C-alpha cells in the first residue's frame, strides 16, 4: 500500500489559518490601536498594523507592497503545496509539518492584506527597553515552520552521513577536520 502524500498535513494549515484569523478578529474587536495589555513582564497584547513585510519592511510605501507581498506569499504557498504533494506523510512527517506551518502563516497574512489592506499584529515581546516587532499567529507559524525545516535538514544530513559511513564501512573521526 502506497504511503499517503504530505497533503495529509494540509488540515494543520487550515487549522492554523482559522486560529490566526480568529485571534486577529478578537484583538481588533477588544483592543484599541496601540493599546497595550500586559500579560507577562516580557509580553503584552497590543493592536498594530503592518502594511509591509517582516519587521515592517516597506511599511511606509504607497500601497504597491500590499499586492507584491500578497502575490509573493501566494506563489510561495503554491510551490510549498506542490512540494508537500511529493512528500510521504508518515516518513517525512517533520518536513511535511514544517511546510504546512509555513503555508498557513503565509496565507493567514495574505488574507489580512487582501481583506483589510494590512496585517494585524498583536503579540509584543520585549526585554527592558528592547522590543521585538509585534507579530501574530501567522508569523509564529512561519517561524516555527522555518525552525522545523532547518531541524529536518540537519537530521537528514546526519542520516545521509550515517548511511554513507555504513555503506563504505569506514567510520570517520567526528573531531577531525573535513
Secondary structure, 3 states (H helix, E strand, C coil): CCCCEHHHHHHHHHHHHHHHHHHHHHHHHHCCCCCEEEEECCEEEEEEEECCCHHHCCCCCCCHHHHHHHHHHHHHHHHHHHHHHHCECCCCHHHHHHHHHHHHHHHHHHHHHHHHCCEEEEEEEEECCEECCCECHHHHHHHHHHHHHHHHHHHHHHHHHHHHHHHHCCCCCCCCCC
